[in-house]
Amino acid sequence: MTKPICYVNGAYLPLDEAYLPVQDLAILRGYGVFDFLRTYHGRPFKLPQHLDRLANSARLVGLDLPYSLEEIERIVLETLAHNPLAEANIRVVVTGGVSGDAITPGSRPGLLVLVTPVHSYPSACYDQGIKVITVELERYLSGAKTINYIPAIIALKQARAAGALEALYLNRQNHVLEGTTTNFFILRAGQLVTPRDDILYGVTRDVVLELARDKFEVIERPISLAELDQADEAFITASNKEIMPVHHVNEVQIGSGRPGPQTRWLMERFYKVTREV
């Protein structure tokens, strides 16, 4: 079996030989940003959009990119070419680099590109839907995809203990914001509703909104926890989950408790966009 190859600060290395300096701020302070995407037909899906989001995340946390986006794109494609996978997940990470005083960013940010096989969720997640829970947490700098996932790890532990796949963040007004790694949508009376403020805009979210405008009235606004029992359908989106139906939020059943026809329509449209050449 061929060893996975990753890119680390100028070198292509087997994954088990890759390392970061212990003084990198990613290790010492959790200072860094990343983006995540996958391939379809072996080609990165919406790579420019993901790299634009990476650049925006870096800007929001005051972190310089080590290379231009064009150069990072070339590195991503070369790393992918080193890994003979039918379909792959791609993680691009920019770190704070080596710091002399363990807190001030260095002059040379780090760059990592990791390529791994696509993880497929059980078919039941799509055929039957999933349960999610809510947690009273808000991400710091919600518009930035940072490597600080402590809130997400805590929330996902709570989700697993409750028999749920994902956790949704609630703000102080009891508005549902987003999941730990997903965006959240509800369908109600022919309207597709999703939060707009204080979230990370997902690339898959953008694709779904574009597809949905052919069939639904699309509304971006706060979603209150209290209105979930009135939703006809609900789903989450992410690069690694695509469109995944939700049948329960906490103990509240969504609609019939099974994936509905409107969600299935969107799932079919998304499948055509990503799988059909």
C-alpha positions in Angstrom: 0.0 0.0 0.0 1.4 3.4 -1.0 2.1 5.7 1.9 0.2 9.0 2.0 2.3 12.0 0.9 1.7 15.4 2.4 3.3 18.9 1.8 5.0 20.5 4.8 6.8 23.8 4.5 8.4 23.3 1.1 8.8 19.5 1.1 6.6 16.6 -0.1 7.0 13.9 2.6 5.4 10.6 3.7 2.8 11.4 6.2 4.5 9.4 9.0 7.7 11.5 8.4 6.1 14.9 8.5 6.5 17.2 11.4 6.2 20.8 12.6 8.8 22.7 14.7 7.7 22.6 18.4 8.0 26.4 18.4 5.3 26.8 15.7 2.4 28.9 17.0 0.0 26.3 15.8 1.4 24.0 18.5 2.1 26.6 21.2 -1.0 28.8 20.8 -3.4 27.1 18.4 -2.8 30.0 16.0 -3.6 29.0 12.4 -6.3 28.7 9.8 -7.3 26.0 7.4 -9.8 24.9 4.8 -11.2 21.6 3.8 -12.6 20.2 0.5 -12.9 17.0 -1.4 -12.6 15.8 -5.0 -15.2 14.5 -7.4 -13.9 12.5 -10.4 -10.4 13.1 -8.9 -10.7 16.9 -9.2 -10.9 19.3 -6.3 -14.4 20.7 -6.0 -14.6 24.5 -5.9 -10.9 24.8 -5.1 -10.7 28.6 -5.9 -13.6 29.3 -3.6 -12.0 27.3 -0.8 -8.7 29.1 -1.2 -10.5 32.5 -1.2 -12.1 31.4 2.1 -8.7 30.4 3.5 -7.3 33.8 2.6 -10.3 35.5 4.3 -9.8 33.4 7.4 -6.1 34.4 7.5 -7.0 38.1 7.1 -9.5 37.9 10.0 -6.9 36.5 12.4 -4.1 38.7 11.1 -2.1 35.9 9.6 -0.1 36.4 6.4 -0.3 33.7 3.7 3.1 32.1 2.9 2.4 32.1 -0.8 0.0 33.6 -3.3 -3.3 31.8 -3.8 -2.1 30.7 -7.3 1.0 29.1 -5.7 -1.0 27.4 -3.0 -3.3 26.0 -5.7 -0.3 24.6 -7.5 0.9 23.0 -4.3 -2.5 21.5 -3.6 -2.7 20.0 -7.1 0.9 18.6 -6.8 0.1 17.0 -3.4 -3.0 15.5 -4.8 -1.0 14.1 -7.7 1.4 12.4 -5.2 -1.5 10.4 -3.8 -3.2 7.9 -6.1 -6.7 8.0 -4.7 -10.0 7.6 -6.5 -11.5 10.4 -4.4 -9.7 12.4 -1.7 -10.2 14.9 1.1 -7.8 17.8 1.0 -6.9 19.9 4.1 -4.9 23.1 3.6 -3.4 24.5 6.8 -1.6 27.8 7.4 0.2 28.0 10.7 1.6 31.0 12.6 5.2 29.7 12.1 8.1 29.6 14.5 7.9 32.3 17.2 10.9 33.6 19.1 8.9 34.6 22.1 6.2 31.9 21.9 3.4 34.4 21.1 4.4 36.8 18.4 3.9 35.4 14.8 7.2 34.8 13.0 8.1 36.1 9.6 7.5 32.8 7.8 4.0 31.3 8.2 3.8 27.5 7.7 1.9 25.7 5.0 0.6 22.1 5.2 -1.4 20.2 2.6 -2.9 16.8 3.7 -4.6 14.4 1.3 -6.6 11.4 2.7 -9.2 9.0 1.3 -12.8 10.3 1.3 -14.7 9.0 4.3 -18.2 7.9 3.4 -20.9 8.1 6.0 -23.4 5.2 6.4 -26.2 5.3 3.8 -28.7 5.4 6.7 -27.5 9.0 7.4 -29.0 10.0 4.0 -31.9 7.5 3.7 -33.2 7.9 7.3 -31.6 11.2 8.4 -29.7 12.0 11.6 -30.3 13.5 15.0 -28.4 16.6 16.1 -28.3 18.4 19.4 -27.9 22.1 20.4 -25.2 23.5 22.6 -25.0 27.0 24.1 -21.7 28.0 22.5 -20.6 30.5 19.9 -17.4 30.3 17.9 -14.8 33.0 18.3 -14.4 34.9 14.9 -17.2 32.9 13.3 -16.1 34.0 9.8 -12.7 32.5 10.2 -12.0 28.7 9.9 -9.3 28.5 12.5 -7.6 25.5 13.9 -9.0 26.2 17.4 -11.6 23.4 17.6 -11.9 23.1 21.4 -15.5 24.2 21.5 -16.3 21.8 18.6 -14.6 18.9 20.3 -16.5 19.5 23.5 -19.8 19.9 21.6 -19.3 16.7 19.6 -18.6 14.7 22.7 -22.0 15.9 24.0 -23.6 14.9 20.7 -22.2 11.4 20.7 -23.3 10.9 24.3 -26.8 11.9 23.2 -26.8 9.6 20.2 -26.4 12.5 17.7 -24.1 13.0 14.8 -23.7 16.8 15.0 -24.1 19.7 17.5 -25.6 23.0 16.5 -24.4 26.2 18.2 -26.9 28.5 19.9 -26.3 32.1 20.7 -27.7 34.1 23.7 -30.9 34.8 21.9 -31.5 31.0 21.4 -30.9 31.3 17.7 -29.5 28.3 15.9 -26.3 29.4 14.1 -24.4 26.5 12.6 -23.0 23.1 13.4 -19.4 22.4 14.6 -18.5 21.6 10.9 -21.7 22.2 9.1 -24.3 24.8 8.0 -27.9 24.4 9.0 -31.1 24.8 6.9 -34.9 24.3 7.5 -37.7 24.1 4.9 -41.0 25.5 5.8 -44.0 26.3 3.6 -42.0 26.4 0.4 -39.2 28.6 2.0 -35.6 27.5 2.5 -34.3 29.3 5.6 -30.7 29.4 6.8 -28.8 31.7 9.2 -26.8 34.5 7.7 -25.0 36.2 10.6 -22.3 34.9 12.9 -21.6 31.8 10.9 -18.8 30.5 8.6 -20.1 30.6 5.1 -19.7 27.1 3.7 -18.8 26.5 0.1 -21.4 23.6 0.0 -23.8 26.0 1.6 -23.3 28.4 -1.3 -23.9 25.6 -3.9 -27.1 24.6 -2.2 -28.4 28.2 -2.1 -27.7 28.5 -5.8 -29.5 25.3 -6.6 -32.4 26.1 -4.3 -33.3 29.4 -5.9 -34.8 27.4 -8.9 -37.5 26.0 -6.6 -37.7 27.7 -3.3 -37.9 31.2 -1.8 -34.5 31.5 -0.1 -34.4 33.5 3.1 -31.2 34.1 5.1 -32.3 35.1 8.7 -32.0 33.9 12.3 -33.7 30.6 13.1 -35.0 30.4 16.6 -34.9 27.2 18.6 -38.6 27.6 19.3 -39.6 27.5 15.6 -37.9 24.1 14.8 -41.1 22.1 15.7 -42.8 24.0 12.9 -40.3 23.1 10.3 -41.3 20.7 7.5 -37.7 19.5 6.9 -34.2 20.3 8.0 -30.7 19.3 6.9 -27.0 20.2 7.3 -24.4 20.7 4.7 -20.6 20.3 4.6 -17.9 19.2 2.1 -17.6 15.9 3.8 -21.3 15.4 4.5 -22.8 17.0 1.4 -26.5 17.4 2.1 -27.5 15.3 5.2 -31.2 15.3 6.3 -32.0 15.9 10.0 -34.9 14.1 11.6 -34.5 15.3 15.2 -33.0 18.4 16.9 -32.6 17.4 20.5 -35.9 15.7 21.2 -37.9 17.7 18.7 -39.0 15.7 15.6 -38.6 17.6 12.3 -41.7 17.1 10.1 -42.5 13.4 9.6 -39.2 12.3 11.2 -37.8 11.1 7.8 -36.1 12.9 5.0 -38.7 14.9 3.1 -39.3 15.4 -0.7 -37.8 18.9 -0.8 -34.5 17.8 0.9 -34.4 14.8 -1.5 -34.8 17.1 -4.5 -31.9 19.2 -3.3 -29.8 16.1 -2.7 -30.5 14.8 -6.2 -29.6 18.2 -7.7 -26.4 18.3 -5.7 -25.6 14.8 -6.9 -26.0 15.8 -10.5 -23.7 18.8 -10.1 -20.9 16.9 -8.4 -21.1 13.4 -10.0 -22.3 13.9 -13.6 -19.6 15.1 -16.0 
